[in-house]
Amino acid sequence: MTELKKRNDGSVRVFLDTIADLQKRQDSLALIEIMSDVTMCEPEMWGASNYWFWSLLVQIQEEQPF
């Protein structure tokens, strides 16, 4: 069974700085900038290598429960 990821206090920026491939790192930073502007939320680290815009998902679910 796949382990569920848990939110942690890790820095998304610190995680992205560990990406060796410069183009992937720049693309990730650009995507975060776009998503932050669109969602008005900051990304949060989940697990060791996942970042989500979780606040947006919670807000959507509260407004329109699934």
C-alpha positions as CSV (number, residue, x, y, z in Angstrom):
1,M,0.0,0.0,0.0
2,T,1.3,3.5,-0.8
3,E,2.2,5.6,2.2
4,L,0.2,8.8,2.5
5,K,2.3,11.9,2.4
6,K,2.2,14.2,5.3
7,R,2.7,18.0,5.3
8,N,6.0,19.1,6.8
9,D,7.8,22.3,7.6
10,G,10.3,21.9,4.7
11,S,11.0,24.8,2.4
12,V,9.9,24.4,-1.2
13,R,12.7,26.7,-2.3
14,V,15.3,24.7,-0.5
15,F,13.9,21.5,-2.1
16,L,14.0,23.1,-5.5
17,D,17.6,24.2,-5.0
18,T,18.6,20.5,-4.8
19,I,17.5,19.8,-8.4
20,A,20.7,19.4,-10.3
21,D,19.2,20.0,-13.8
22,L,19.2,23.8,-14.2
23,Q,16.3,23.8,-16.8
24,K,14.1,21.6,-14.5
25,R,14.9,23.9,-11.6
26,Q,14.0,27.0,-13.6
27,D,10.8,25.4,-14.9
28,S,9.8,24.5,-11.4
29,L,10.4,28.0,-10.1
30,A,8.4,29.5,-13.0
31,L,5.5,27.0,-12.4
32,I,5.4,28.0,-8.7
33,E,5.3,31.6,-9.6
34,I,2.4,31.1,-12.0
35,M,0.5,28.8,-9.5
36,S,1.0,31.3,-6.6
37,D,-0.3,34.1,-8.7
38,V,-3.3,32.2,-9.9
39,T,-4.2,30.5,-6.7
40,M,-3.1,33.2,-4.3
41,C,-1.6,30.4,-2.2
42,E,1.9,29.4,-1.4
43,P,3.2,25.9,-2.0
44,E,3.7,23.6,1.0
45,M,6.0,20.6,1.2
46,W,4.3,17.2,1.6
47,G,6.6,14.2,2.1
48,A,10.3,14.5,1.1
49,S,9.8,15.5,-2.5
50,N,6.2,16.7,-3.1
51,Y,4.9,20.3,-3.0
52,W,1.2,21.2,-3.3
53,F,-0.9,24.2,-3.2
54,W,-2.9,22.6,-0.4
55,S,-4.7,25.7,0.8
56,L,-6.4,26.0,-2.5
57,L,-7.6,22.4,-2.4
58,V,-9.0,22.9,1.1
59,Q,-10.7,26.1,0.0
60,I,-12.3,24.5,-3.1
61,Q,-13.5,21.5,-1.0
62,E,-15.1,23.7,1.6
63,E,-16.9,25.7,-1.1
64,Q,-18.0,22.7,-3.1
65,P,-17.7,19.4,-1.2
66,F,-17.0,16.4,-3.3
